[in-house]
Amino acid sequence: MSSISRPIALITGASRGIGAQTAIKFARHGYLVVINYHRNQQAAEQVKQQIEAEGDHAITYQADVSQPQQVAQLFAAIDELNGDLRVLVNNVGILKQQSRLVDMDLARFNQVMHTNVNSCFLCSVAAVKRMSSQQGGQGGVIVNVSSMAACTGSPNEYVDYAASKGAMDSLTRGLALEVANEGIRVNAVRPGLIYTDIHASGGEDGRVDRLSSRIPMQRGGKAEEVANAIYFLACDEASFVTGSFVDVSGGL
Ligand code: NAP
């Protein structure tokens, strides 16, 4: 890797899907990308190889970002890199088998809330401490990957997941207002139905195709289309945008 100092972008959950496309997008725009992953090292390495094949720069880092100690280690590793952390994309999100809320147990509910909300909280706190102009930082941008589920509630599928995304939306708005005067912008994208592997976790691989006729644009979205919106919110073209939400949902 070149020794030129580069702005750093941390993308959580970037071994596949929206996170992987976001990593590739930021790398193409000159960032040193930190590809965080949880279990699938091979997939994360493939994303890194794709980035390097284009002459861009990335590292992979394994961490369960819902765990405080692992988040601390991840950010300590970022502190050792040659560059400033300028972008955090809180992309990690999980969902479970489709079910009515009344049929869910507390263990499942806790796991979904814990992974989706705690990861956003822990990484945001660590990033703000490094980015804040009041703490000697250069400023920065946080983009949270929420979901249209925060608005629809996802009845009969995953109300737990929808509730976790609602919490992320509140966190986005509240944090944005807290750090608006510290050189940090905080926004979120709310994807609709996007072709990725996440739907298989809910037990329905073909969910996007089944529901695509309900989407005003009559098609599911691509991970790259979400990555484009994330990049817009992070770049200087969005310099006066904070505490805002961009729906990437084909009108859903
Ligand atoms: P995905 O294909 O299921 O990928 C999830 C990624 O998150 C993987 O890279 C996975 O890593 C990583 N991950 C999971 N738990 C983690 C943890 N505790 N720590 C670190 N990494 C973890 O998901 P996606 O569809 O691209 O979704 C990305 C985001 O978009 C999620 O927040 C999701 O809720 C949101 N979203 C997606 C859609 C959609 O239709 N796809 C719609 C609305 C919102 P490993 O594979 O290494 O375990």
Boltz pocket constraint, residues with backbone or C-beta under 6 A from the ligand:
constraints:
  - pocket:
      binder: B
      contacts: [[A, 12], [A, 13], [A, 14], [A, 15], [A, 16], [A, 17], [A, 18], [A, 19], [A, 36], [A, 37], [A, 38], [A, 39], [A, 40], [A, 41], [A, 63], [A, 64], [A, 65], [A, 66], [A, 90], [A, 91], [A, 92], [A, 93], [A, 94], [A, 115], [A, 119], [A, 145], [A, 146], [A, 147], [A, 148], [A, 149], [A, 190], [A, 191], [A, 192], [A, 193], [A, 194], [A, 195], [A, 196], [A, 197], [A, 198], [A, 199]]
      max_distance: 6.0
